[in-house]
Amino acid sequence: MLNKQMIVQTLLKERSFTPMVVKAKAFAPSNIALCKYWGKRDETLNLPITGSLSISLGNLGATTTVVPINEASDCIIFNGKVMDKSMPFVQKISNFLDLFRMDQNQNMHYQVETSLNIPMGAGVASSACGFAALVSALDSLYDWQLKPFELSILARLGSGSAARSFWHGFVEWECGIALDGMDSYAKPFPHDWKALRLGLLLIDSNEKSISSRVAMQRTLATSPFFDAWPKTQHEDMILLKKSIEDKDFITFAQTAETNALTLHALMMSARPQIVYSKPETLNMMDKIWQARREGLNVFFTQDAGPNLKLLFLEEDIDAVSRIFPLLKVIAPFNLLDQEC
Ligand code: DP6
């Protein structure tokens, strides 16, 4: 059976493990899926059953600095605080770094300092941009000069959605068919949409009750409807890509919303059920649908949590903000205008 270490060794064979600088820094944007990744054909390598499509959040994401240290273990600093080694999050990063400890540098440990400029608790997953920034920082530290698709494969080994956090704008991750996943990486879907806006609607900032990893496994193993998911995904992917090309906002946003609702219906049909929505999530959906009935083009998507991400156009910012005054508005294609 293939394991992560084999993939890393294949990608890094003949690469040097001598640090070329004392410290290396990289940024990776956070991303939100419009056509979701849910269900793995390989649990170990995070190989998806279907393709997915995301939008990156511009300048919002993770900045990671990596420094080799002469210590017996890694030191993980998050938003300025040294994290306790017993935390699952720290262990996850150290396990990932283990993949990069080869014969030549098996005793090498790192100080990994990550800062997020996404407001904490905004309901945006940090692991995707975190793993992508870490892989980019390691690439700079050792001057491997890996190609973007190779970085995407490496980050996927940390967390599937991290494969998509190497680019701005729309990004497509192809599921691939190869057993080793060498054809399962993301690439840009190169279409700008300057007027597009995303709104982060915070409903609950508590830690999610069940991780995406476990929830995906359970949905795949127990939902009587899972067989229908790949077909829906395939159709939604075609609709989304075409609507992006045509700048057809209604089809685009309606498809993203339906894709998210289908995903949540699928999770609810798992046994036992997986329900990420809170009563407030449904209240907010109701407000969105009411606004739509009144003629405002606002839609949403939802990930593995209770928070909603709104989709609308620049011309409707005021109207949408009046209904949702606490909305954090993001202009994914106007990188310089982004407040952090
Ligand atoms: C709902 O990438 O967090 O956000 O590969 O197990 O780490 P692992 O899962 P993860 O799942 C993301 C799920 C999602 C949809 C998406 O981002 O496509």
Residues whose N, C-alpha, C, O or C-beta is under 5 A from the ligand:
A	BS01	DP6	A33 C35 K36 Y37 N46 S52 G158 S159 G160 S161 A162 S212 R213 D303 A304
